Amino acid sequence: MLTTKKKAKIIKETGIHATDTGSAEVQIAVLSERIEELANHLKKHLKDKHSRRGLLQMVADRRTHLKYLENSDKKRHTAIVKKLGLKK
């Protein structure tokens, strides 16, 4: 589970300005962290189908945000993909 401190750190690192919590970059970064944590959980608990469904929803949501950012601003998209180490 993503703690408040960890989430605040992610927001501080990827936010455009000090009070930024809703930009596409921040949402992608937070989703990426949650996806990573849930993927590690599913490696231990192979039969947890409900969490697997949630993981797939988060991946689809992150993909939607990435697609939006790619269509609206290529530079920001490239920067966030490079920063988070995501593959296209």
N, C-alpha and C positions, 0 to 999 in steps of 0.2 A: 504494500500500500504506500502511496506517495504521501510523505509527511508534509506538513505545512512549511517547515524550514527548507526542505528539499525543493518544493514547488516555488517558494520565494526566490531561492537561488537560481533556479532555471529561468524564472521571469526576469530577474535582474540581469542575467547574462544575455538573454535573447531579446529583451524588450527594446523598442525603439526609443522610448522616453521613460522617465521615472515611474509614472503611474500606468504604464501600458500593461494591460492584462488580456486584451482581446484581439490583438493583431494576429494575423495568420502565422507569423513566425513563432510567437509565444505558444499558440495553440498547437502547432506542429511539434514544438519542443516538448511540451507537457505530454502530449499524446505519445510521443516516441519513448519517453521515460516510462510511462504507464505500460506501454506495449512490451518494453524490455522486461519489466518486473513481472508482468503476467506470463510472458513466455518462459521465464525461469520457473515460475510456479507450476506451469503445465508440464515442465520436464520432470518434476517430482511426482505430480498427480496426474497421471496419464488419462484417467477416466473421468476427469472433471469436465463434463460436456458443457455445462452452463458457463463456466469461465472461458471455455474455448469459443463459444458463441460471442461473448463479450469482446474477446480479443479480435475476432474477425470484424466486428462492428467498429472497433477502434481503428483498425488498419484501414477500413473503408473510409472512415471519417478523415483520417490523416491524408489519405490519397486524394480526397475531395479538396482539402485545404491546399495541398501541394498543387493540384491542377488549377485551382483558382489563382494561386500566387504566380504560377507559370504563365497564365494567360494575361494577368494584369501587370506584372513587373518581373521580367526575366532576371534582372540583376539580383533582386532580393531572393528569388527562387534559387538561383545558383549559389548564393551565399549561404542560405540556410541548409541546403542539401550538403554542401561542402563542410559546413560547421558541424552538422550532426552525423556526417558519414553515411548518409542514405544513398542507396544506388537507385538509379532511375530505371 
